[in-house]
Amino acid sequence: DDPFFVRYVSWMGNAVTGDLGTSYITDQPVSDTIVSRLPVTAQLAFMSIFIAVVIAIPVGVLGAYKQGKWPDTVTSSAAQVGLSIPNFVFGIFLIWLFAVQLQWFPASNWNRFSDGIVDNLKTAILPAVSLALAQMALFSRLVRSDMMATLRENYILSARAKGLSDRYILFRHALRPSSLSLMTIVGISFGALLGGTVIVEQLFAVPGLGFSLIAAINGRDILVIQGITV
């Protein structure tokens, strides 16, 4: 019954100490719900970033090295397709191929690390790959662009004049300065994925923050929605 300003200041004061209120539905502290769900979403975000970086770096380097040739055309086209496909559409395709047709991985559910690393990875790999597609395309284009600029530098021409192999020049001399922008975008992307896995978690029934957010929205559990958003 307090005025809005008093209620807002009270909520903020509690929030900065970790008290985000109590769920109307489960009667559990919102902070406990977030703490229990955050590791799942963080694992998906980390795995998707790792997969994207591991694939994007050699693809981007190849595109820059073969600039204007067919490998560059193929990788650039694949990156454009990757940016155009929504992750939930790609996720449905992965379920159809690897869960329904090949039956290599489960279509949904989640196994925690306590259930075994192999079982955990089996349930995490498909949602992580579906999240990694757009990141992979973005990272490869960024690496290609920066690598093309680096390969025009004088010290690269000097390394070639010394007779160093192209592979040594690309990965020893050119990759490091070409990765500065990539590292910045990786950090931003990781933060975005923590709040952007809502649809993929719903699709694969992964009990992360996004899954909890959808459940809270359906149940009109305002405090949980508020806490996860914050």
N, C-alpha and C positions, 0 to 999 in steps of 0.2 A: 504493500500500500504506500510505499515511499514514492516521492517524486522521481521522475526519470533520471535526472542528473545524479541524485543520491544513489539510485540503484546501479547506474552505470559505473560510478566511481567505486562502489562496493565490489562490483563484479571484476573490475580491472585490478583492484587491490588483491583480490583472491587469485586472479589469473596469474599475476606475476610471481606468486608463491607456488604455482602448480595446481591450484584448486580451480578447476573449470566447471564445478558444479556436479550434480548427480543426475544420472539418466532418469527420465520419467518412466521408462519402460522396464529397465532391468534393475533399477535402484542401486546401480553401481557408480562409483566415481568416474567421471568422463576421462580424467587423466589416466586411470587404470586401463580403461578401454583402449586409449591411444597407445599407451606403453606396450600393451599386449599385441596390438595389431601392427605397430610401426616396423618391427623387425621383418615381418613378411613383405611389406611394401618396399622396405629398404633393400632386401635381398633381390627382389625383382628388378629394382632400379639399378643396383650394382651389376647384376648379371647382364642386363640389357646393354648397359654402357660398355661393359667389358667385351661382349660379343661384337658390338658395333665398332669399337676401336680396333680390335684385332683384325677384323675384316676390312675396315675402311682404310687403314693406313697402307697396306700393300696395293689396294685397288686405286687409291688416290695417287700413290707414287707411280704406279704403272700408267695411269692416265696422263700424268705430267711428263713422264719419260717418253711416251709414245704420242705426244701431242699431235693431233691432226690425223693420226693413223687409225686403223680399224680398232685396235684395243681401246683407244681413247673414246672412239665413237660408241663402242659397246658399253663400256663402263659408265660413260656419261648418260647414255640412254637408260641403263639399268637404274642409275641414281634418280633420274627423273621419274621413272615408274615407281620406285620405292617411296619417293616423296608424295606421289599422287594416291597411293593406296592407303586408306584408313587402317589403323592397326587392328581394329576389330574385324574388318573384312579379311585381312591376312590371317588373323587368329582363327576364323571359321575355316579358312582353307587348310591351315595347319591341323586343325582337329579332324577334318575330313581325310587328309592324307595320312597323317602319322597315328591317329587314334582309331579311325574307322577302317581305313583300307589296310594299312600296314600293321596296326595294333602294336606299335612300339612304345607308345606313351599313353597314359590315361587322358581322357578328354577333359576331366575336371577333378576337383578335390585337391587337397593339399596335405603333404606329409612334412612334419617339422624335422629339424635336425636330430631331435631326440629319437625319431623313428628310424634313423639311419641316413647317411649322406646320399647313398645311391637312390633310396626311395624319395628323398627330398628333391634331388635333382631331376628325377623322372617327372615329378609334378610341376617343377619350376621351369623346365627348359622351354616348353611350348609358349607359355605367356611371356617369358623373357625374350624369346626370338621375335614374337609378334610385336613387342614394344621396341625391339632393336632395329626393325626395318627402316623406319623413318630416320632414326639417329644415324644409322649406317650410311644412308644416302647423303645426309647433311654433312657428316664428318668427311666422307670421301671427296665430296666436292670442295670442302674447305681445304683439305690437304692438297688436292690437285692444284687449286688456285695458288696457295702459298708456295708449293714446290716449284711451280712454273716460274714464279718470280725469283725464287732462290737460285734456280739453275742458270739464271742470267747474270748472276753476280760474278765479279772478277776472280774471287778465290776459287770458284768452281771451274772456271776456265783454266786457272793455274793448275788445279789438281788434274785436269784432263791433259794438260801439256806435260805434266810429269809422268804420264803413262799409267795412272791409277785406273783400276777397272771401274766400269760404270756402276756395278753393284756396290762397290766400296764407297764411291763418291755419293751415291744416292742415300745410302743408309748410315754412312759415317759422317759425312760432311753436310749434306743437304737436309736430312730429315729433322735434325734437332732444331735448327732455326725455323723450320717450316711447321713445327709443332706447337709454337707458342699460342697461336690463335685457337688451335684445337684444344689445348688444355683449358683455356678460358671457357670455351663452349661446352666442354665436358662437365665442368662444374655447374654451369647454368642448367644444362640438360638434366643432371642428376637431381637438382632441386625441383625442376619442373616435373620430373617423373614421380617424385614423391606425392604430388598432388594430382597427377594426370593419369593414374592407372585405374581410374574408376571403371571404365567400360570393360577393359581387359580382365580385371579382377572379377567382375560380374559374369563375364563370358566363361571364364575357366573356374568359377566358384572358388576363388582364392580369398581366404579370410584376412584381407589386409585392410588398410584405411579406406580405400575406395569402396570395398564391399560393405564395410560398416557404415559409410556415409549413405549409400543407397538404402540400406536397411533403416537408418535413422530418418531419412526423408520419407520413406513409405510409412513409417510409424509415427511421423510428425514429432520426433524426439528432438526438440529444438536445441537443447543444451549440447547434445552429442554433435549435431550439425555445426553448432557454433564452435565447439572445441576443436573438431577436426579441421574446420576452415582456418581457425587461428593457427 
